[in-house]
Amino acid sequence: MRAVFALLLAALLSACGSSGDEAANPPLANHLLSEPHVATPDYGRIGSGPVIVVLALDEEHTLHDAASTSGIVPDLISAGYTVLSLDLPCEGANADPQETNPLKCWAKRLAAGDRDFFVSFCSGLSDVLDAAGIRKAGILGISRGGYVATVCAAYDTRFTQIVLENPVTDLNYLTEFKRHPVDESLYNLQQYIPYLQDRRKMLSIDKDDVRVGADLAVSFAKQLGADLEKTDAPNHTITPRVASAAAQWFVAQGAF
C-alpha cells in the first residue's frame, strides 16, 4: 500500500504543478506513513451498483442502524448504490478501551504525536478499495466522518464525488480538543483543497450548527468549491429530507 500511496502522491503533485517540497505539500509530503499497512481492515458492504463509501461511526451502526445516519444508507441503496463502510478511528475494532469518547481519543492520540493517525486510516481504506477491485467511487462523510472523508479523498483519486454532511472542518473548534489543541499547520483541512479541485463536491450544514461550527463549514465549502446546502435542521442533526438530498445529489452527478 505504501507503494500505491507513493504513486498517488506523485500523480497529485504533478496534477497540482508542485515542486514536491514539504512546505508546498504538507498533507502529502509531511504525513506519509512511517510504516506500511500489514493487513486490509475489515469492512462491510450492502446493496448493489456503484460504490459509495460512508464514514460516520463504526461499520455496524453505519450500515445496519438506519437511525444513526438518518436514513442516508437506505436512501443510497434505494437509489441503486452499494454502500461500503469501515470503523472510523477510535471506533468499533479501533476503539480505545481507555477512552470511550472517540473524539477525545482522537485528541489524545494526536497530542501523543501520532502524526500518521488519519493517513493510516486512509491507507487502510485504499487497501479496501484495492481488495474489492473498486476503480471509482463516491465518498460521504458525516460529522467527524466528514473530516476523515476529506483527508482520504485527497489521498485517493478514485473518490471522484464527495458529500460532506455537517462535517467537522476544524478540530480545535470541538470541545474535545480544548485540552489537547492540534497544530493547525498539520491538521487544517484547507491544505487538502488543491488536491480536490477536479472532484465533484457537496457540503450540507445546519445553518445554526454550534457543534462543528456552521460558519466554519460554510467557509470551507466556498473555499472547496462545493455545492452548498444550508438546512433548517436542529443543531447538528440530519433530517430525512437532508439524507434524501444527499442521495439525489449523487444520482444527479451521473457515473463516477
HUBELSUL-V189698 format. One record per backbone hydrogen bond with DSSP energy under -0.5 kcal/mol. NH is the residue of the N-H (numbers start at 1). CO is the residue of the C=O. If there is no record, write none. Layout:
BEGIN
nh=NH co=CO
nh=NH co=CO
END
This chain:
BEGIN
nh=5 co=1
nh=6 co=2
nh=7 co=3
nh=8 co=4
nh=9 co=5
nh=10 co=6
nh=11 co=7
nh=12 co=8
nh=13 co=9
nh=14 co=10
nh=15 co=11
nh=16 co=12
nh=17 co=14
nh=18 co=13
nh=25 co=21
nh=29 co=25
nh=30 co=25
nh=30 co=26
nh=31 co=26
nh=44 co=85
nh=46 co=83
nh=48 co=81
nh=52 co=82
nh=53 co=138
nh=54 co=84
nh=55 co=53
nh=55 co=140
nh=56 co=54
nh=62 co=58
nh=63 co=59
nh=64 co=60
nh=65 co=61
nh=66 co=64
nh=68 co=65
nh=69 co=65
nh=69 co=66
nh=70 co=67
nh=71 co=66
nh=72 co=69
nh=75 co=71
nh=76 co=72
nh=77 co=73
nh=78 co=74
nh=79 co=75
nh=80 co=77
nh=81 co=76
nh=82 co=50
nh=83 co=46
nh=84 co=52
nh=84 co=82
nh=85 co=44
nh=88 co=57
nh=90 co=94
nh=91 co=88
nh=94 co=91
nh=95 co=92
nh=96 co=99
nh=97 co=95
nh=99 co=96
nh=102 co=100
nh=105 co=101
nh=106 co=102
nh=107 co=103
nh=108 co=104
nh=109 co=105
nh=110 co=106
nh=111 co=107
nh=112 co=108
nh=113 co=110
nh=114 co=109
nh=115 co=113
nh=117 co=114
nh=120 co=116
nh=121 co=117
nh=122 co=118
nh=123 co=119
nh=124 co=120
nh=125 co=121
nh=126 co=122
nh=127 co=123
nh=128 co=124
nh=129 co=125
nh=130 co=126
nh=131 co=127
nh=132 co=128
nh=133 co=129
nh=133 co=130
nh=134 co=129
nh=135 co=133
nh=137 co=158
nh=138 co=51
nh=139 co=161
nh=140 co=53
nh=141 co=163
nh=142 co=55
nh=143 co=165
nh=145 co=142
nh=146 co=143
nh=147 co=143
nh=148 co=144
nh=149 co=145
nh=150 co=146
nh=151 co=147
nh=152 co=148
nh=153 co=149
nh=154 co=150
nh=155 co=151
nh=156 co=152
nh=157 co=155
nh=159 co=156
nh=160 co=137
nh=160 co=158
nh=161 co=137
nh=162 co=200
nh=163 co=139
nh=164 co=202
nh=165 co=141
nh=166 co=164
nh=166 co=204
nh=168 co=143
nh=169 co=167
nh=173 co=170
nh=174 co=170
nh=174 co=171
nh=177 co=174
nh=178 co=175
nh=184 co=182
nh=186 co=183
nh=187 co=183
nh=188 co=184
nh=189 co=169
nh=191 co=188
nh=192 co=189
nh=193 co=190
nh=195 co=192
nh=196 co=193
nh=197 co=194
nh=199 co=196
nh=200 co=160
nh=202 co=162
nh=203 co=227
nh=204 co=164
nh=205 co=229
nh=207 co=231
nh=209 co=206
nh=214 co=209
nh=217 co=213
nh=218 co=214
nh=219 co=215
nh=220 co=216
nh=221 co=217
nh=222 co=218
nh=223 co=219
nh=224 co=220
nh=225 co=221
nh=226 co=221
nh=227 co=201
nh=229 co=203
nh=231 co=205
nh=231 co=229
nh=237 co=234
nh=239 co=237
nh=243 co=239
nh=244 co=240
nh=245 co=241
nh=246 co=242
nh=247 co=243
nh=248 co=244
nh=249 co=245
nh=250 co=246
nh=251 co=247
nh=252 co=248
nh=253 co=249
nh=253 co=250
nh=254 co=250
nh=254 co=251
END
